[in-house]
C-alpha cells in the first residue's frame, strides 16, 4: 500500500505543479500490487487525476500485447478484468510498434 500511496501523492503533486504526471512501470509482481492498491490510493488523492498521466513501460519485450511476456499486456488484462479500471490510468496505450 505504501508504494501506491507514494505514486498517488507524487501524481497529485505533479499534476498540481505541471499538469502532468509521468510514470514508468515494470512488470512482474508490480502489476498485481498496483491493480489492488492503486484504486484506493487514488480515491484518497483526488488531485492525482489519471487522465493527466503519461505511462511508460520500462521493461517491455518486443512481443505482441497478447503474448504472456508483454508488460503492457499484463497491465491491460488487469485493467480490463471485471469491466473496470483496476488501478491503471484510462489512457494506457500500447508501446509504439507493438
Buried (B, 14 or more C-beta within 10 A) or exposed (E): EEEBBEBBBBBBBBBEEEEEBEBEBEBEEBBEBBBBBBBBBBEEBEBBBBEBBEBEBEEBBEBEBEEEEBBBBBBBBBBEEEEEBBBBBEEBEBBEEB
